[in-house]
Amino acid sequence: MAPSILESGPTAAHLPSSSGNRPVDPKIFPDGFKSSGQHAPILSTIRPYADFPKHITGPTVWQADDYQTNPERWVHVLSANEVQELSDVADQFIASKTPLTGISQANFHLPELSVLLGSIRNEILNGKGFILFKGFPVNEWGNHKSAVAYMGLGTYLGYFVSQNGRGHVLGHVKDLGEDPKAIDKVRIYRTNARQFFHADDADLVGLLCIARALEGGESDLVSSHHVWNTLQRERPDVAETLTKPIWYFDRKGETSIGQEPYIKTSVFYHETGKDGRVFSKWDPYYVKSLTRFSDAGIIPPLSPEQVEAAQVLEDTCYRLRLHMVLEIGDIQFLSNQHVLHSRTEYKDHAPPAPRRHLMRLWLATPESEGGWKLPFHDSDEKKRGGIQVNDQPPVAPLDAE
């Protein structure tokens, strides 16, 4: 049983479009776009459980056995030519003195890799939902050039969005000694604690391994469509509970003026429009941190049915998981629409050895550019999702801060 979570065909790379986006000051947002941020769904678009499929089929449904012994199906080892192309373009970008927050396809041309990345983007969005690159020379390049090449590569998969209230578009998963029990204030990625199965507040997430832990810190993925099918077969009552817009998610203080400190939403949704697919938005840490509001009577506490549903969801994900270990120079990209991911607790090496360090990207894929049709008002904004506080400018620090 998993640990309890409630204990305290190839397509071209996306092209710019102008629909559904607000004008911004390029002096503040150098690439011309601002992250939309977290939003509650449009309630009129929430579908009842009866409209959800009893069984999902297709490439988004996979089992761990499909990939555990077949790495050639989900691992791409960067060739010498691909590394050289990234290296050359990264050097040119650095020489241009363009701020890292202004990087885009327009100023990071990858004529050869872009073809592969277009195919991979389609596979992440509409296929198995994940890829692992190997052979990214982080030790040779150092943090600055690695960050440039990594973010430049990421622009061919989506638009980077802010990951916290400080505007970090290049995030750093690293233990900074913060208290993982202070979950109403602390983001778990800044600790060494276990991360339960969850999806981030962006369409895609990327993780580049800069340094490994002494032990632990390993990655698990699961097809949320396989999880859905399993719940429908074994616990349809839990599946139904997870489709109801009765779940409150904490913003952990990362709010703009006039916003509520939490969002009321569902865990499993249905895409808008005809033949919509099932997708999930879930992070138990953002649910169990809300006792400060429920204890005060501001929002209802979790019902016994919700507590059970959350645990059954975690147990099911854990049972069906695909396990992998990220080595230095590995890059994992995955979909937050139909893949849930987790991380084991870890222990770092003693100083002066480097601490475990992953560079993180959150990437948006708007509806008009092949992204999923989400029941949120920003579905067609280039930088939909993410965490945006007022007009906080984007920043791309080269290490955790």
NUNUKOL-763908 format. One record per residue (C-alpha): residue number from 1; residue in three letters; x, y negated, z. Coordinates in Angstrom, 2 decimals, m for minus. Each point is the difference from the previous one (the first is absolute). Layout:
<recs>
<NUM,ALA,<X,Y,Z>>
...
</recs>
This chain:
<recs>
<1,MET,<0.00,0.00,0.00>>
<2,ALA,<1.23,m3.52,m0.79>>
<3,PRO,<0.80,m2.36,2.90>>
<4,SER,<m3.01,m1.94,1.27>>
<5,ILE,<m0.33,m3.34,m1.77>>
<6,LEU,<m2.40,m1.61,2.44>>
<7,GLU,<2.11,0.36,3.06>>
<8,SER,<0.87,m3.49,1.34>>
<9,GLY,<2.34,4.93,m44.60>>
<10,PRO,<2.72,m2.72,0.20>>
<11,THR,<m0.99,m3.63,m0.19>>
<12,ALA,<2.03,m3.12,m0.63>>
<13,ALA,<1.19,m2.03,2.94>>
<14,HIS,<m2.55,m2.60,1.10>>
<15,LEU,<m0.18,m3.32,m1.76>>
<16,PRO,<m0.85,m3.38,1.50>>
<17,SER,<m3.58,m1.15,m0.08>>
<18,SER,<m1.62,m3.14,1.34>>
<19,SER,<m3.34,1.31,1.25>>
<20,GLY,<m1.12,m0.21,3.62>>
<21,ASN,<3.00,m1.91,1.36>>
<22,ARG,<0.28,m3.28,1.85>>
<23,PRO,<2.52,m2.70,m0.94>>
<24,VAL,<2.85,m0.29,2.49>>
<25,ASP,<2.96,m2.29,0.54>>
<26,PRO,<3.02,1.67,m1.67>>
<27,LYS,<2.27,m1.79,2.46>>
<28,ILE,<m1.61,2.13,2.73>>
<29,PHE,<m0.76,3.11,m2.06>>
<30,PRO,<2.85,0.24,m2.56>>
<31,ASP,<m1.53,2.77,m2.12>>
<32,GLY,<m3.22,m1.99,m0.30>>
<33,PHE,<m2.29,2.22,2.08>>
<34,LYS,<m1.10,0.19,3.62>>
<35,SER,<m0.95,3.17,1.84>>
<36,SER,<m3.76,0.17,0.50>>
<37,GLY,<0.19,1.65,3.43>>
<38,GLN,<m2.27,2.29,2.00>>
<39,HIS,<m3.74,m0.18,m0.60>>
<40,ALA,<m3.13,1.78,1.06>>
<41,PRO,<m1.79,1.81,m2.84>>
<42,ILE,<m3.01,m1.44,m1.78>>
<43,LEU,<m2.67,1.87,1.95>>
<44,SER,<m2.39,0.16,m2.94>>
<45,THR,<2.54,2.13,m1.87>>
<46,ILE,<0.44,2.59,2.76>>
<47,ARG,<m1.48,3.28,m1.18>>
<48,PRO,<m1.91,2.38,2.27>>
<49,TYR,<1.43,3.42,0.79>>
<50,ALA,<m2.59,1.63,m2.30>>
<51,ASP,<1.71,m1.67,m2.98>>
<52,PHE,<3.40,1.51,0.78>>
<53,PRO,<1.12,3.15,m1.85>>
<54,LYS,<m0.13,3.30,1.81>>
<55,HIS,<3.17,1.08,m1.78>>
<56,ILE,<2.64,m2.04,m1.85>>
<57,THR,<1.95,1.46,m2.92>>
<58,GLY,<2.88,m1.21,m2.12>>
<59,PRO,<3.70,m0.90,0.38>>
<60,THR,<m0.52,m2.05,3.16>>
<61,VAL,<m0.91,3.22,1.84>>
<62,TRP,<3.12,1.96,0.88>>
<63,GLN,<1.32,2.35,2.66>>
<64,ALA,<3.41,m0.02,1.65>>
<65,ASP,<0.84,3.33,m1.63>>
<66,ASP,<m0.37,m1.64,m3.42>>
<67,TYR,<3.10,m2.11,0.65>>
<68,GLN,<1.96,1.33,2.98>>
<69,THR,<1.98,2.47,m2.11>>
<70,ASN,<m0.24,m1.96,m3.26>>
<71,PRO,<1.96,m3.22,0.51>>
<72,GLU,<0.34,m0.47,m3.75>>
<73,ARG,<m3.71,m0.93,0.00>>
<74,TRP,<0.43,m3.00,2.31>>
<75,VAL,<3.71,m0.92,0.15>>
<76,HIS,<1.77,m2.16,m2.59>>
<77,VAL,<3.80,m0.18,0.28>>
<78,LEU,<1.14,m3.32,m1.45>>
<79,SER,<2.36,0.55,m2.92>>
<80,ALA,<3.30,m1.84,m0.40>>
<81,ASN,<m1.56,m2.12,m2.76>>
<82,GLU,<m3.01,m0.89,2.17>>
<83,VAL,<2.22,m1.00,2.91>>
<84,GLN,<2.15,m2.08,m2.33>>
<85,GLU,<m3.04,m1.81,m1.42>>
<86,LEU,<m1.21,m0.82,3.52>>
<87,SER,<3.50,m1.12,0.99>>
<88,ASP,<0.46,m2.30,m2.99>>
<89,VAL,<m3.41,m1.64,0.35>>
<90,ALA,<0.44,m0.41,3.78>>
<91,ASP,<3.35,m1.73,m0.56>>
<92,GLN,<m1.62,m2.34,m2.53>>
<93,PHE,<m2.83,m0.81,2.40>>
<94,ILE,<2.42,m0.73,2.85>>
<95,ALA,<2.07,m2.25,m2.29>>
<96,SER,<m3.14,m1.97,m0.92>>
<97,LYS,<m0.41,m1.01,3.68>>
<98,THR,<m3.75,0.59,m0.27>>
<99,PRO,<m1.46,0.66,3.46>>
<100,LEU,<m0.81,3.65,0.60>>
<101,THR,<m3.63,m0.98,0.61>>
<102,GLY,<m0.12,m1.21,m3.60>>
<103,ILE,<0.96,3.30,m1.59>>
<104,SER,<m2.35,1.33,m2.70>>
<105,GLN,<0.01,1.97,m3.21>>
<106,ALA,<0.56,m3.28,m1.82>>
<107,ASN,<3.43,m0.49,1.58>>
<108,PHE,<0.92,3.65,0.64>>
<109,HIS,<m0.04,1.67,m3.42>>
<110,LEU,<0.33,3.78,m0.05>>
<111,PRO,<m0.48,0.94,m3.68>>
<112,GLU,<0.84,3.69,0.54>>
<113,LEU,<m1.25,0.71,3.52>>
<114,SER,<m3.25,m1.90,m0.59>>
<115,VAL,<m1.28,2.83,m2.20>>
<116,LEU,<0.58,2.58,2.74>>
<117,LEU,<m1.42,m2.33,2.65>>
<118,GLY,<m3.20,m0.51,m2.00>>
<119,SER,<m0.55,3.75,m0.01>>
<120,ILE,<0.84,0.29,3.69>>
<121,ARG,<m2.39,m2.84,0.84>>
<122,ASN,<m2.83,1.88,m1.68>>
<123,GLU,<0.92,3.20,1.83>>
<124,ILE,<0.01,m1.79,3.36>>
<125,LEU,<m3.33,m1.72,m0.65>>
<126,ASN,<m1.87,2.81,m1.70>>
<127,GLY,<1.98,3.20,0.51>>
<128,LYS,<1.62,1.62,3.02>>
<129,GLY,<0.67,m3.42,1.51>>
<130,PHE,<3.70,0.15,0.89>>
<131,ILE,<3.54,0.14,m1.37>>
<132,LEU,<3.46,0.32,1.52>>
<133,PHE,<2.98,m1.64,m1.69>>
<134,LYS,<3.47,1.24,0.88>>
<135,GLY,<3.42,m1.46,m0.70>>
<136,PHE,<m0.54,m3.70,0.79>>
<137,PRO,<3.56,m1.10,0.95>>
<138,VAL,<m0.74,m1.97,3.17>>
<139,ASN,<3.41,0.58,1.58>>
<140,GLU,<1.79,m1.25,m3.09>>
<141,TRP,<m2.26,m3.00,m0.55>>
<142,GLY,<m0.64,m1.17,3.57>>
<143,ASN,<m3.24,m1.48,1.32>>
<144,HIS,<m0.23,m3.06,m2.26>>
<145,LYS,<0.45,1.65,m3.39>>
<146,SER,<m2.00,3.04,1.14>>
<147,ALA,<m2.90,m2.27,1.00>>
<148,VAL,<0.11,m1.83,m3.35>>
<149,ALA,<0.04,3.21,m2.04>>
<150,TYR,<m2.68,1.60,2.18>>
<151,MET,<m2.37,m2.97,m0.18>>
<152,GLY,<0.66,m0.38,m3.72>>
<153,LEU,<m0.86,3.65,m0.57>>
<154,GLY,<m3.12,m0.48,2.13>>
<155,THR,<m1.32,m2.79,m2.23>>
<156,TYR,<m0.66,2.64,m2.67>>
<157,LEU,<m2.35,1.83,2.35>>
<158,GLY,<m1.85,m2.92,1.59>>
<159,TYR,<0.14,m3.51,1.48>>
<160,PHE,<1.71,m0.23,3.38>>
<161,VAL,<m2.23,m1.25,2.83>>
<162,SER,<0.71,m1.23,3.51>>
<163,GLN,<0.28,2.75,2.62>>
<164,ASN,<m0.45,m2.08,3.16>>
<165,GLY,<m0.88,m3.42,1.36>>
<166,ARG,<3.52,m1.24,m0.64>>
<167,GLY,<m0.30,0.51,m3.74>>
<168,HIS,<2.46,2.87,m0.37>>
<169,VAL,<m0.29,1.30,m3.57>>
<170,LEU,<3.12,2.08,0.56>>
<171,GLY,<m0.67,1.91,3.21>>
<172,HIS,<2.38,1.94,2.19>>
<173,VAL,<m1.04,3.17,1.81>>
<174,LYS,<2.40,0.00,2.93>>
<175,ASP,<m0.11,0.48,3.76>>
<176,LEU,<0.39,m3.45,1.55>>
<177,GLY,<m0.60,1.23,3.53>>
<178,GLU,<m3.58,m1.25,0.16>>
<179,ASP,<m2.48,1.81,2.26>>
<180,PRO,<m2.05,2.51,m2.04>>
<181,LYS,<m2.59,0.09,2.78>>
<182,ALA,<m0.80,m3.70,m0.47>>
<183,ILE,<m2.03,0.91,m3.06>>
<184,ASP,<m2.17,m3.11,0.09>>
<185,LYS,<3.11,m2.10,m0.77>>
<186,VAL,<2.70,2.29,m1.40>>
<187,ARG,<0.11,1.45,m3.51>>
<188,ILE,<1.14,3.63,0.26>>
<189,TYR,<2.44,m0.29,m2.92>>
<190,ARG,<2.15,m2.16,2.32>>
<191,THR,<0.35,2.89,2.47>>
<192,ASN,<1.23,3.61,m0.10>>
<193,ALA,<m3.41,1.43,0.96>>
<194,ARG,<m1.95,2.51,m2.05>>
<195,GLN,<m2.20,m1.51,m2.68>>
<196,PHE,<m3.20,1.96,m0.45>>
<197,PHE,<m1.51,0.55,m3.44>>
<198,HIS,<m1.05,m3.34,m1.42>>
<199,ALA,<m0.24,m2.20,m3.07>>
<200,ASP,<1.59,m3.46,m0.20>>
<201,ASP,<m1.80,m3.22,m0.91>>
<202,ALA,<1.16,0.09,m3.62>>
<203,ASP,<m0.61,2.15,m3.07>>
<204,LEU,<3.49,1.50,m0.05>>
<205,VAL,<2.84,0.27,2.52>>
<206,GLY,<3.67,0.51,m0.70>>
<207,LEU,<2.72,1.10,2.43>>
<208,LEU,<3.72,m0.18,m0.81>>
<209,CYS,<2.23,1.88,2.43>>
<210,ILE,<3.03,m2.07,1.05>>
<211,ALA,<0.98,2.05,3.06>>
<212,ARG,<m1.32,3.18,1.63>>
<213,ALA,<m0.75,0.69,3.66>>
<214,LEU,<2.00,2.45,2.09>>
<215,GLU,<m3.12,2.15,0.20>>
<216,GLY,<m3.64,m0.32,m1.02>>
<217,GLY,<m1.51,m2.81,m2.06>>
<218,GLU,<m1.13,2.47,m2.65>>
<219,SER,<m2.84,m0.57,m2.44>>
<220,ASP,<m3.31,1.80,m0.51>>
<221,LEU,<m2.50,m0.59,m2.80>>
<222,VAL,<m3.44,1.41,m0.69>>
<223,SER,<m2.53,m0.36,m2.81>>
<224,SER,<m2.96,m1.76,1.59>>
<225,HIS,<m2.17,1.63,m2.67>>
<226,HIS,<1.15,3.44,1.17>>
<227,VAL,<m0.75,m1.17,3.55>>
<228,TRP,<m3.44,m1.17,m1.11>>
<229,ASN,<m0.80,3.34,m1.63>>
<230,THR,<1.13,1.80,3.14>>
<231,LEU,<m2.15,m2.18,2.25>>
<232,GLN,<m3.01,0.48,m2.27>>
<233,ARG,<0.47,3.75,0.24>>
<234,GLU,<0.86,0.25,3.71>>
<235,ARG,<m1.43,m3.12,1.69>>
<236,PRO,<m2.45,m1.91,m2.20>>
<237,ASP,<m1.23,m1.81,3.11>>
<238,VAL,<3.47,m1.49,0.43>>
<239,ALA,<0.17,m0.93,m3.68>>
<240,GLU,<m3.29,m1.85,0.36>>
<241,THR,<1.16,m1.87,3.11>>
<242,LEU,<3.11,m1.14,m1.87>>
<243,THR,<m2.10,m1.53,m2.83>>
<244,LYS,<m2.04,m2.22,2.30>>
<245,PRO,<1.01,m3.69,0.33>>
<246,ILE,<0.10,0.30,3.80>>
<247,TRP,<3.77,m0.09,0.47>>
<248,TYR,<1.81,m3.04,1.36>>
<249,PHE,<3.63,m0.60,m0.98>>
<250,ASP,<2.27,m2.33,1.94>>
<251,ARG,<1.83,m2.88,m1.69>>
<252,LYS,<2.49,m0.08,2.91>>
<253,GLY,<0.00,m3.78,0.04>>
<254,GLU,<1.01,m0.34,m3.66>>
<255,THR,<m2.96,m2.21,m0.90>>
<256,SER,<m0.59,m3.19,m1.93>>
<257,ILE,<m2.04,m2.88,1.37>>
<258,GLY,<m3.67,0.96,0.25>>
<259,GLN,<0.51,3.75,m0.33>>
<260,GLU,<m1.25,2.51,2.53>>
<261,PRO,<2.69,1.98,1.85>>
<262,TYR,<m1.30,3.28,m1.45>>
<263,ILE,<m1.70,1.42,m3.07>>
<264,LYS,<m3.08,2.21,m0.12>>
<265,THR,<0.32,2.60,m2.70>>
<266,SER,<m0.07,3.68,m1.01>>
<267,VAL,<2.73,2.61,m0.18>>
<268,PHE,<m1.08,1.67,m3.25>>
<269,TYR,<m1.44,m2.16,m2.77>>
<270,HIS,<m1.39,0.42,m3.46>>
<271,GLU,<1.38,m2.01,m2.90>>
<272,THR,<m2.45,m2.49,m1.46>>
<273,GLY,<m1.62,0.64,m3.37>>
<274,LYS,<m0.89,3.19,m1.79>>
<275,ASP,<1.89,3.22,0.83>>
<276,GLY,<1.83,m1.65,2.86>>
<277,ARG,<2.71,1.96,1.79>>
<278,VAL,<0.35,0.55,3.74>>
<279,PHE,<2.75,m1.94,1.74>>
<280,SER,<1.08,m0.46,3.58>>
<281,LYS,<1.21,m2.81,2.29>>
<282,TRP,<1.11,1.26,3.39>>
<283,ASP,<2.47,m0.66,2.78>>
<284,PRO,<m0.86,1.35,3.46>>
<285,TYR,<2.33,m2.45,1.73>>
<286,TYR,<m2.19,m2.85,m1.27>>
<287,VAL,<m3.09,1.71,1.43>>
<288,LYS,<1.25,1.00,3.42>>
<289,SER,<1.52,m3.45,0.66>>
<290,LEU,<m3.43,m1.66,0.20>>
<291,THR,<m0.85,0.87,3.61>>
<292,ARG,<0.67,m3.63,0.98>>
<293,PHE,<m3.13,m0.89,m2.01>>
<294,SER,<m2.14,3.05,0.78>>
<295,ASP,<0.75,m0.27,3.74>>
<296,ALA,<m1.25,m3.59,m0.14>>
<297,GLY,<m3.20,1.03,m1.79>>
<298,ILE,<0.90,m1.89,m3.16>>
<299,ILE,<m0.06,3.10,m2.23>>
<300,PRO,<m1.36,3.47,0.77>>
<301,PRO,<2.44,2.62,1.28>>
<302,LEU,<0.68,3.04,m2.13>>
<303,SER,<m2.84,2.47,0.24>>
<304,PRO,<0.73,3.64,0.87>>
<305,GLU,<m0.71,0.81,m3.66>>
<306,GLN,<2.62,m2.54,m1.14>>
<307,VAL,<2.59,1.27,2.47>>
<308,GLU,<m0.52,3.52,m1.26>>
<309,ALA,<m0.01,m1.06,m3.66>>
<310,ALA,<3.32,m1.82,0.42>>
<311,GLN,<1.62,3.03,1.59>>
<312,VAL,<m1.42,2.44,m2.55>>
<313,LEU,<1.30,m2.24,m2.79>>
<314,GLU,<3.51,m0.03,1.50>>
<315,ASP,<m0.04,3.75,0.65>>
<316,THR,<m1.13,0.70,m3.56>>
<317,CYS,<2.67,m2.27,m1.50>>
<318,TYR,<2.66,1.63,2.16>>
<319,ARG,<m1.09,3.49,m1.01>>
<320,LEU,<0.06,m0.82,m3.73>>
<321,ARG,<3.12,m2.17,m0.03>>
<322,LEU,<2.92,0.01,m2.45>>
<323,HIS,<3.22,m0.54,1.95>>
<324,MET,<3.06,m1.78,m1.35>>
<325,VAL,<3.20,m1.57,1.27>>
<326,LEU,<1.20,m3.30,m1.48>>
<327,GLU,<3.74,m0.03,m0.56>>
<328,ILE,<2.10,m3.14,m0.40>>
<329,GLY,<m0.70,m1.40,m3.48>>
<330,ASP,<m3.44,1.62,m0.30>>
<331,ILE,<m3.04,m2.11,m0.93>>
<332,GLN,<m3.49,1.27,0.72>>
<333,PHE,<m2.96,m1.71,m1.71>>
<334,LEU,<m3.55,1.08,0.75>>
<335,SER,<m3.62,m1.02,m0.41>>
<336,ASN,<m1.93,m1.26,3.00>>
<337,GLN,<m3.26,0.75,m1.79>>
<338,HIS,<0.16,3.79,m0.04>>
<339,VAL,<3.09,0.95,2.04>>
<340,LEU,<0.37,m0.28,3.78>>
<341,HIS,<3.49,0.01,1.50>>
<342,SER,<1.64,0.33,3.40>>
<343,ARG,<3.39,0.00,1.68>>
<344,THR,<1.41,2.08,2.81>>
<345,GLU,<1.45,m1.61,3.11>>
<346,TYR,<3.75,m0.53,m0.27>>
<347,LYS,<3.22,m0.61,1.90>>
<348,ASP,<2.75,m2.24,m1.35>>
<349,HIS,<3.74,0.56,0.04>>
<350,ALA,<1.90,m1.67,2.83>>
<351,PRO,<1.68,m3.31,m0.91>>
<352,PRO,<1.97,m0.95,m1.97>>
<353,ALA,<m1.63,2.39,m2.50>>
<354,PRO,<m2.83,m1.69,m1.93>>
<355,ARG,<m3.59,0.48,1.13>>
<356,ARG,<m2.58,1.68,m2.23>>
<357,HIS,<m0.96,m2.60,m2.60>>
<358,LEU,<m2.53,0.08,m2.84>>
<359,MET,<m0.71,m2.96,m2.26>>
<360,ARG,<m3.72,m0.16,m0.64>>
<361,LEU,<m2.12,m1.44,m2.80>>
<362,TRP,<m3.76,m0.45,m0.05>>
<363,LEU,<m1.24,m0.30,m3.58>>
<364,ALA,<m3.36,m1.11,m1.42>>
<365,THR,<m1.57,1.39,m3.17>>
<366,PRO,<m2.98,m2.18,m0.98>>
<367,GLU,<m3.11,1.46,m1.54>>
<368,SER,<0.54,m1.65,m3.40>>
<369,GLU,<3.46,1.61,m0.22>>
<370,GLY,<m1.07,3.57,0.65>>
<371,GLY,<m0.44,m0.19,3.77>>
<372,TRP,<m2.87,1.65,1.83>>
<373,LYS,<m3.34,m1.82,0.16>>
<374,LEU,<m0.20,m0.88,3.67>>
<375,PRO,<m3.05,m1.32,1.89>>
<376,PHE,<1.82,m3.17,1.05>>
<377,HIS,<m0.38,m3.48,m1.39>>
<378,ASP,<3.68,m0.14,m0.99>>
<379,SER,<m0.05,3.22,m2.06>>
<380,ASP,<1.24,m1.79,m3.13>>
<381,GLU,<2.49,m2.36,1.61>>
<382,LYS,<3.56,0.74,m1.00>>
<383,LYS,<1.16,0.12,3.62>>
<384,ARG,<m3.05,1.57,1.56>>
<385,GLY,<0.40,1.30,3.52>>
<386,GLY,<3.06,m0.38,2.16>>
<387,ILE,<0.08,m2.19,3.11>>
<388,GLN,<m0.11,m3.74,m0.64>>
<389,VAL,<m0.20,m2.55,2.82>>
<390,ASN,<m1.08,m3.44,m1.21>>
<391,ASP,<2.59,m1.29,m2.51>>
<392,GLN,<2.97,1.85,1.48>>
<393,PRO,<2.63,0.10,m2.78>>
<394,PRO,<1.40,3.35,m1.10>>
<395,VAL,<3.45,0.93,1.28>>
<396,ALA,<2.30,2.88,m0.90>>
<397,PRO,<2.49,0.53,2.85>>
<398,LEU,<2.81,2.43,m0.72>>
<399,ASP,<m0.31,1.65,3.42>>
<400,ALA,<m2.54,0.33,2.79>>
<401,GLU,<m0.84,m3.14,1.97>>
</recs>
